[in-house]
């Protein structure tokens, strides 16, 4: 008789891969994180991809922005938010994602669209990126919908499809990068939707060569073994961390110097394992002449904003995003 299946990969108990290829994802997870409520924000879920049974969550402020001398447009800008989780875990329903999007909606006075995507290892990359593209196309279809045919929360009277910003956290930041490259400057193929900029929160990039921050001290909730495990489970079978989906500057990656990109705001904590890769990403794109804003938050670790979106440093993140949106709104 053969031996019983045993665990070969364990992602903090949230995802377990067994020797026979089977996968276990617990239906109930103890997050030990309170779910925040805000009566100024309306919330609802909607299916955006019937083929893959993928949903999104909408966060809509109950009141429109107040007009000012600098803002004659009373419509809500749109934020498309892409959660993190190493491409393997995470959901729009998780408390940290929910709290973060609630904060973005109230702090930025914007309609926030938080999307789900297929997870690895059941669905390896580029599935997650394809699903984010599908969400962008869903948004375009909403903008093109005749009166009464689209989602009522995305009425042209209330939201501004000309003022769309994409925010990606960790692996979501990696996905946001690939969206920026795919659609290029000017959001080609998305009209009347116009993406004005991309905000990457500690984007999850990789590479075979280790960086100093990766080899440095582990974070409280993240270490190099976990990062490597996420890459093993999410990359196409047989591919390394230098694959273009992981390393934007890998040996077979697209030459980004020839790609027109909309403005990017890139943020990372100084104590993150990913810091050196994120900093190098911003530096290289700046040297290529791209419009990049880079912010490093002293003493902060991975997920400092999404896991605690009402902290003092989180207010600084909101202010930075507000400034970025204002300067790139036209």
C-alpha positions in Angstrom: 0.0 0.0 0.0 1.2 3.5 -0.8 1.8 6.1 1.8 -1.0 8.6 2.7 -0.8 12.0 1.0 1.3 14.5 3.0 1.7 18.2 3.0 4.4 19.5 0.7 3.6 23.2 0.7 1.9 25.0 3.6 0.9 28.7 3.3 0.2 29.5 6.9 -2.6 27.0 7.0 -4.7 29.1 4.6 -3.5 26.9 1.7 -2.0 23.5 1.8 -0.7 21.5 -1.1 -0.5 17.7 -0.7 1.9 15.2 -2.3 -0.9 13.8 -4.5 -1.6 17.2 -5.9 -4.8 17.8 -3.9 -5.3 21.2 -2.3 -6.9 22.2 1.0 -8.3 25.7 1.6 -10.2 26.0 4.9 -13.7 27.5 4.6 -13.3 29.3 7.9 -10.3 31.4 8.8 -9.6 33.1 12.2 -8.3 36.5 11.1 -8.2 38.0 14.5 -8.9 41.3 12.8 -12.1 43.4 13.4 -14.3 44.2 10.4 -14.7 48.0 10.3 -18.1 49.6 9.5 -18.6 53.0 8.0 -22.1 54.3 7.5 -20.9 56.9 5.0 -20.0 54.1 2.6 -22.5 51.8 0.8 -21.3 48.3 0.0 -22.5 45.6 -2.4 -21.1 42.6 -4.4 -21.5 41.9 -8.1 -20.5 39.2 -10.5 -18.2 40.4 -13.2 -16.9 37.2 -14.8 -19.5 34.5 -15.3 -17.1 32.1 -17.0 -14.9 31.9 -13.9 -17.5 32.8 -11.3 -15.6 35.9 -10.2 -17.1 38.7 -8.2 -16.2 42.2 -7.1 -17.2 44.4 -4.2 -18.3 48.1 -4.7 -17.7 50.8 -2.1 -19.7 53.9 -2.8 -19.7 57.1 -0.7 -23.3 58.2 0.2 -22.5 61.8 -0.9 -20.8 63.1 -3.9 -17.6 65.3 -3.7 -18.2 68.9 -2.8 -17.4 71.3 -5.6 -14.4 73.6 -5.0 -12.5 76.2 -7.0 -10.1 73.5 -8.1 -12.8 70.8 -8.7 -15.8 71.6 -10.8 -16.5 67.9 -11.2 -18.9 66.5 -8.6 -18.6 63.0 -9.9 -16.8 60.3 -8.0 -13.4 59.1 -9.4 -13.1 55.3 -9.7 -10.5 53.2 -7.9 -9.9 49.6 -9.0 -8.3 47.8 -6.1 -6.4 44.5 -6.5 -5.7 42.6 -3.3 -2.4 40.8 -2.4 -1.6 37.3 -1.2 1.3 36.1 -3.3 -1.2 35.1 -6.1 -2.2 32.2 -3.8 -4.4 33.5 -1.1 -6.6 36.5 -0.4 -10.1 37.7 -1.3 -12.2 40.8 -1.5 -14.0 39.4 1.5 -11.0 39.2 3.8 -11.2 41.7 6.6 -7.9 43.4 5.8 -9.0 43.9 2.1 -12.4 45.1 3.2 -11.1 47.6 5.8 -8.5 48.9 3.3 -11.1 49.5 0.6 -13.5 51.1 3.0 -10.6 53.5 4.0 -9.8 54.3 0.4 -13.5 55.0 -0.4 -13.9 57.4 2.5 -10.4 58.9 2.4 -10.3 59.5 -1.3 -14.1 60.2 -1.8 -14.1 57.7 -4.6 -16.0 54.7 -5.8 -13.8 51.7 -5.0 -14.1 48.4 -7.0 -12.4 45.5 -5.2 -11.9 42.5 -7.5 -11.3 38.9 -6.9 -9.1 36.8 -9.3 -8.3 33.1 -9.7 -5.7 31.8 -7.3 -2.7 29.6 -7.7 -1.8 26.8 -7.6 -5.1 25.7 -9.1 -4.8 28.6 -11.6 -1.2 29.6 -12.1 -0.1 32.9 -13.7 -1.1 34.5 -16.0 -4.7 33.6 -14.8 -4.7 36.4 -12.2 -3.6 39.0 -14.7 -6.1 37.8 -17.2 -8.9 38.2 -14.6 -7.8 41.8 -13.8 -8.0 42.5 -17.6 -11.5 41.0 -17.5 -12.4 43.4 -14.7 -11.2 46.4 -16.7 -13.2 45.2 -19.6 -16.3 44.9 -17.3 -15.7 48.5 -16.2 -15.6 49.6 -19.9 -18.8 47.7 -20.6 -20.4 49.6 -17.7 -19.3 52.9 -19.1 -20.8 51.9 -22.5 -24.1 50.6 -21.1 -27.2 52.4 -22.1 -29.3 53.9 -19.3 -30.7 51.2 -17.1 -28.7 48.4 -18.5 -25.6 48.7 -16.4 -25.0 48.7 -12.6 -27.0 51.6 -11.1 -24.0 52.4 -8.8 -21.9 53.1 -11.9 -24.3 55.7 -13.4 -22.6 58.3 -15.6 -24.3 60.9 -13.4 -22.4 59.8 -10.3 -19.0 58.4 -11.4 -16.3 59.6 -13.7 -15.0 57.0 -16.1 -12.4 59.5 -17.3 -10.9 59.5 -13.8 -9.9 55.9 -13.1 -6.9 54.9 -10.9 -5.7 51.3 -10.3 -4.3 50.4 -6.9 -2.5 47.1 -6.4 -1.3 45.7 -3.1 1.7 43.2 -3.1 0.8 40.6 -5.8 -1.9 43.0 -6.7 0.8 45.6 -7.4 2.5 43.1 -9.7 -0.8 42.7 -11.5 -1.2 46.5 -11.7 2.2 46.8 -13.3 1.2 44.3 -16.0 -2.1 46.2 -16.6 -0.1 49.4 -17.0 2.2 47.7 -19.6 -0.7 46.0 -21.4 -2.9 49.1 -21.8 0.0 51.6 -22.1 -0.2 55.4 -21.9 -3.7 56.5 -22.7 -5.5 53.3 -21.7 -5.6 51.9 -25.2 -8.7 49.8 -25.9 -10.6 50.9 -22.8 -12.4 54.0 -24.0 -14.4 55.7 -22.6 -12.6 54.5 -19.5 -9.4 56.4 -18.9 -6.8 55.2 -16.4 -5.0 58.3 -15.1 -2.4 56.4 -13.0 -1.4 53.3 -11.2 -0.6 53.0 -7.5 1.6 50.1 -6.5 1.8 49.2 -2.8 4.9 47.1 -2.3 4.5 45.3 -5.6 5.5 41.6 -5.4 8.4 41.2 -7.9 11.0 38.4 -7.9 14.2 37.3 -9.4 16.8 34.5 -9.1 19.5 36.9 -7.8 18.8 37.8 -4.2 18.7 41.4 -3.0 20.2 42.7 0.3 16.7 43.3 1.7 15.6 39.7 0.9 18.7 38.4 2.7 18.2 40.7 5.6 16.1 40.2 8.7 12.7 38.5 8.3 9.6 40.5 8.9 7.1 39.7 11.7 4.7 38.0 9.3 6.9 37.4 6.2 10.1 35.7 5.4 12.1 34.5 2.3 10.7 31.0 2.5 7.2 32.3 2.2 8.1 34.5 -0.8 9.8 31.6 -2.5 6.8 29.3 -1.8 4.4 31.8 -3.3 6.5 31.9 -6.5 6.8 28.1 -6.7 3.0 27.8 -6.4 2.1 30.6 -8.7 4.5 30.6 -11.6 3.9 28.5 -14.8 5.2 25.0 -14.2 8.9 24.8 -14.8 9.5 28.5 -14.8 11.8 30.4 -12.5 11.6 33.7 -10.6 13.2 35.4 -13.6 10.1 34.8 -15.7 8.7 38.1 -17.1 5.6 37.7 -14.9 7.8 37.8 -11.8 10.8 39.9 -12.8 10.0 43.0 -14.9 13.7 43.2 -15.8 14.5 39.6 -16.3 16.5 38.3 -19.3 13.4 37.6 -21.3 11.3 40.5 -20.1 9.9 43.1 -22.3 12.1 46.2 -22.8 10.0 48.7 -20.9 12.0 51.6 -22.3 10.0 51.2 -25.5 6.6 51.1 -23.6 4.5 54.2 -22.9 3.2 54.1 -19.4 0.7 56.2 -17.5 2.1 57.7 -14.2 2.9 55.4 -11.4 3.1 56.0 -7.6 5.2 53.3 -5.9 5.3 52.8 -2.1 7.1 50.5 0.2 8.2 50.1 3.8 11.9 50.5 4.6 11.9 47.2 6.6 10.2 45.1 3.8 12.0 42.1 2.2 10.7 43.5 -1.1 12.1 47.0 -0.6 15.2 46.6 -2.8 13.2 45.2 -5.7 10.6 47.9 -5.4 13.2 50.7 -5.1 15.1 49.3 -8.1 11.9 49.1 -10.1 11.1 52.8 -9.5 14.7 53.8 -10.2 15.0 52.0 -13.5 11.7 53.3 -14.8 12.7 56.9 -13.7 15.9 56.5 -15.7 13.9 55.4 -18.7 12.0 58.7 -18.5 8.8 57.3 -17.1 6.7 59.4 -14.7 7.3 57.7 -11.3 6.8 58.9 -7.8 8.5 56.7 -5.1 7.8 56.8 -1.4 9.5 54.8 1.3 8.0 54.6 4.8 10.6 54.4 7.5 10.4 51.3 9.8 7.3 49.8 8.1 6.9 46.2 7.1 4.8 44.5 4.4 1.1 45.3 4.5 1.4 48.2 6.9 -1.4 50.1 5.1 -3.7 47.3 4.2 -3.5 45.6 7.6 -4.0 48.9 9.5 -5.6 51.4 7.2 -6.4 53.9 10.0 -2.9 54.2 11.5 -0.9 57.4 11.4 1.2 56.1 8.5 -2.0 55.1 6.7 -3.1 58.7 6.7 0.2 59.6 5.0 -0.5 56.9 2.4 -4.0 58.4 1.8 -2.5 61.9 1.5 0.1 60.7 -1.0 -2.6 59.0 -3.1 -4.7 62.1 -3.0 -1.8 64.2 -4.2 -1.0 61.8 -7.0 -4.6 61.7 -8.1 -4.9 65.5 -8.1 -1.7 66.0 -10.2 -2.7 63.3 -12.7 -6.4 63.9 -13.1 -6.1 65.6 -16.5 
